[in-house]
Amino acid sequence: MKLGRYGNAGNEQPGLLDVQGVLCDLSRAVDEVAGDALTSTGIAKLRALDPATLPRVPGKPRLGAPVGRVGKIICVGLNYADHAAESGQPVPRQPVIFMKATSAIVGACDDVVIPPGSQKTDWEVELGVVIGDAARNVSREAALDHVAGYLIVNDVSERAFQFDHGGQWVKGKGCDTFAPIGPWLVTRDEVPDPQDLAMWLEVNGRRYQDGNTRRMIFDVATLVSHISRYMTLLPGDVISTGTPPGVGLGQKPPVYLKPGDVMELGIDGLGAQCQRVVAAT
């Protein structure tokens, strides 16, 4: 299934994309794509619905983030060796974990706002993993059983805030609009191998990132297991699994986003995003 949320920001409704690509209203079945609706029991109930019986959503509404009430976004840094190299960082021996503010979440095609004082706003296409059943100290072998599905994350980053302003990376990661996710949450059954997904990102029509999840240092199962040692993962939590090479920081000379730029990015089977970059007002 492809689950989503549509409507004006702050007033999104739950939806389902049927096999013909028609958006259907799910509000009679669930109040939100969140919480219990994302557990294995909740997903099974949604899968049992006949899309033909669901109301069609007219027109082409805005698509919000496909998961509501996200409790936390856990990000994995330097999870592709060639991205670590372009960033001037050593290949990690264990997953590098940091957090991204949930207030940064926007829809897949919403504007990305360059924050005041920014000079180095950058892009990162990443595979996002959405937790279904709660995970606490789970084994690698059982880890994928706790995944509800997958989505695209653009881990937008301000490199000066991240590296030059002291403290941890979160300063450069949590700005408003710095977490476009979606357009769809694609359930686990439609992604048989999360370690074989091509991914790409373009800015103004120029392709900068062209990678594949098979090149991850730590695969999805390892990440879910590892992170669950340190915190309980709850339904709707999002793990952003790292980016392949080709970020602006890694260009020679570096290239950073400016107002008017357009980012387009996608992952096989998960859809595509498109964001216009605007200045803060």
C-alpha positions in Angstrom: 0.0 0.0 0.0 0.9 3.6 -0.5 -0.4 5.7 2.4 -0.4 9.5 2.5 -1.9 12.6 3.9 -3.5 15.4 1.9 -4.9 18.9 2.4 -3.8 22.2 3.8 -0.8 22.3 6.2 -2.0 21.5 9.7 -5.3 20.1 8.5 -4.2 17.0 6.5 -6.5 14.0 6.1 -5.4 10.3 5.8 -5.4 8.9 2.3 -4.5 5.8 0.3 -3.2 5.6 -3.3 -4.9 2.8 -5.2 -3.3 0.7 -7.9 -4.7 3.0 -10.6 -3.0 6.0 -8.9 -6.2 7.4 -7.6 -6.1 9.1 -4.2 -8.8 7.7 -1.8 -10.0 9.2 1.5 -9.2 7.0 4.5 -10.8 9.2 7.2 -13.7 6.7 7.8 -11.2 4.0 8.6 -8.5 5.9 10.6 -8.3 9.4 12.0 -4.6 9.7 11.1 -1.7 7.9 9.5 0.0 7.5 12.9 0.3 5.5 16.0 -1.7 2.3 16.1 -2.6 2.6 12.4 1.1 1.8 11.6 1.4 -1.3 13.7 1.3 -4.7 12.1 -2.3 -5.0 13.2 -3.2 -1.5 12.0 -1.6 -2.1 8.6 -3.4 -5.4 8.2 -6.8 -3.7 8.8 -6.0 -1.1 6.2 -4.9 -3.7 3.7 -8.2 -5.5 4.2 -10.1 -2.5 2.9 -11.4 -2.5 -0.6 -10.2 0.7 -2.2 -13.2 0.7 -4.5 -15.4 1.4 -1.5 -13.4 4.4 -0.4 -14.4 8.0 -1.4 -12.2 9.4 -4.2 -10.4 12.7 -3.4 -11.2 15.3 -6.1 -8.6 17.4 -7.9 -4.9 17.5 -7.0 -4.6 18.5 -3.4 -1.4 19.3 -1.6 0.3 16.2 -0.2 1.5 16.6 3.3 4.0 14.5 5.2 2.6 10.9 4.8 3.0 10.2 8.6 1.4 12.3 11.2 2.3 12.9 14.8 5.9 11.8 14.3 7.5 11.3 17.7 11.2 11.5 16.6 13.4 11.6 13.6 16.6 9.7 14.1 19.3 10.3 11.5 22.3 8.3 10.5 25.4 10.2 9.5 28.2 9.1 7.1 26.5 5.8 6.2 28.0 5.7 2.7 31.8 5.4 2.6 32.1 7.7 -0.4 30.0 10.4 1.3 32.2 10.2 4.3 35.2 10.7 2.1 33.7 13.7 0.3 32.9 15.2 3.8 36.5 14.7 5.0 35.3 12.3 7.7 36.5 8.8 8.6 34.3 5.8 7.8 32.4 5.1 11.1 32.9 1.9 13.1 29.4 2.2 14.5 26.4 4.1 13.2 26.7 7.9 13.8 23.3 8.9 15.3 21.8 12.4 15.6 18.3 13.8 15.9 16.3 16.1 13.6 13.5 18.3 14.9 10.0 17.1 14.1 9.1 20.8 13.6 11.3 20.6 10.4 8.8 18.2 8.8 7.0 19.4 5.6 5.4 17.7 2.6 7.4 16.3 -0.3 6.7 19.3 -2.6 6.5 22.1 0.0 9.0 25.0 -0.2 12.3 24.8 1.6 13.2 28.0 3.4 16.8 29.1 3.7 17.1 30.2 7.4 18.3 33.7 8.3 22.1 33.9 8.2 22.5 30.8 6.2 25.3 30.6 3.6 25.7 26.9 3.2 22.3 25.2 2.9 22.7 21.8 1.3 20.7 18.7 0.2 20.8 15.0 1.0 18.5 12.4 -0.5 17.9 9.5 2.0 15.8 6.4 2.5 13.5 6.9 5.4 12.3 3.9 7.6 9.0 4.3 9.4 8.6 2.2 12.6 5.4 0.1 12.9 5.5 -2.1 16.0 7.5 -0.7 18.9 11.1 -1.8 18.9 13.3 -2.1 22.1 16.5 -4.1 22.0 15.5 -6.0 19.0 17.9 -8.4 17.1 19.0 -7.6 13.6 17.2 -10.8 12.5 13.9 -9.5 13.8 14.4 -5.8 13.1 12.5 -5.5 9.8 9.4 -7.0 11.5 9.2 -3.7 13.3 9.1 -1.6 10.1 5.8 -0.3 8.8 7.3 1.0 5.5 9.6 3.3 3.7 9.6 6.9 2.4 11.9 9.5 0.9 13.6 12.0 3.2 15.5 15.1 2.0 17.8 15.7 5.0 18.3 19.4 4.2 21.4 20.7 6.1 23.0 24.1 6.9 26.7 23.2 6.9 28.0 26.3 8.7 25.4 25.8 11.5 26.3 22.1 11.6 30.1 22.4 11.8 31.0 26.0 12.8 28.5 26.9 15.4 29.7 24.6 18.2 27.9 21.7 19.8 26.2 18.9 17.9 25.1 18.5 14.3 21.4 19.2 15.2 21.9 23.0 14.8 22.3 22.5 11.1 19.7 19.8 10.7 16.5 21.0 12.5 15.6 24.3 10.9 12.0 24.8 9.8 11.3 23.0 6.4 14.5 21.0 6.6 12.7 17.6 6.6 10.6 17.1 3.5 9.2 13.5 3.7 7.0 11.5 1.4 5.1 11.8 -0.8 4.0 8.3 0.2 4.6 5.9 3.0 5.1 2.6 1.0 4.4 -0.4 3.2 7.0 -3.0 3.8 5.4 -5.6 1.7 5.9 -3.5 -1.4 9.7 -3.1 -0.7 11.0 -6.6 -0.7 14.7 -5.5 -0.5 15.4 -2.1 1.1 19.1 -2.7 0.2 18.5 -2.5 -3.5 16.9 0.9 -4.2 18.3 3.4 -6.6 18.2 7.0 -5.4 18.9 10.4 -7.1 18.8 14.1 -6.6 19.0 17.0 -9.0 19.2 20.8 -8.5 18.0 22.9 -11.3 18.0 19.9 -13.6 21.6 18.9 -12.9 22.1 15.5 -11.3 24.3 15.7 -8.2 23.4 12.4 -6.4 23.0 9.1 -8.1 23.3 6.2 -5.6 21.9 2.9 -4.3 21.0 1.7 -0.8 23.2 -1.4 -1.4 26.2 0.9 -0.7 25.1 1.6 2.9 27.8 0.8 5.5 25.1 -0.3 8.0 21.9 -1.7 6.4 18.4 -1.0 7.5 18.1 -4.1 9.8 21.4 -3.2 11.5 20.3 0.4 12.0 16.9 -0.5 13.5 18.5 -3.0 15.9 21.4 -0.7 16.8 19.2 2.3 17.6 16.7 0.2 19.5 19.5 -0.5 22.0 19.6 3.2 23.0 16.0 4.2 22.8 12.6 2.7 22.3 11.4 3.1 18.7 7.7 3.8 18.6 5.1 3.6 15.8 5.6 6.5 13.4 9.2 7.2 14.4 11.3 7.9 11.3 14.9 6.7 10.8 16.7 8.6 8.0 19.4 6.2 6.9 22.1 8.4 5.4 23.0 9.9 2.0 25.1 8.8 -0.9 27.9 11.1 -2.3 27.1 14.2 -4.3 26.0 16.7 -1.7 26.8 20.4 -2.2 29.6 20.3 0.4 31.4 17.7 -1.6 31.6 19.7 -4.8 34.8 21.4 -5.9 34.2 24.2 -5.2 31.2 23.6 -2.9 27.7 24.4 -4.2 25.0 25.6 -1.9 21.3 26.3 -2.3 20.0 29.8 -3.1 16.5 31.2 -3.4 14.9 30.2 -6.7 16.7 26.8 -6.9 14.6 23.7 -7.4 15.4 20.3 -5.9 14.0 17.1 -7.4 14.8 13.8 -5.9 13.5 10.2 -5.8 13.9 6.6 -4.8 12.8 3.6 -6.8 9.3 2.6 -5.9 8.8 5.4 -3.3 8.0 8.3 -5.6 9.6 11.6 -6.1 9.9 15.0 -4.4 10.2 18.5 -5.8 11.0 21.6 -3.6 11.4 25.2 -4.5 14.0 27.0 -2.4 12.9 30.4 -0.9 14.4 33.0 1.3 13.2 33.5 4.9 10.8 36.3 5.3 
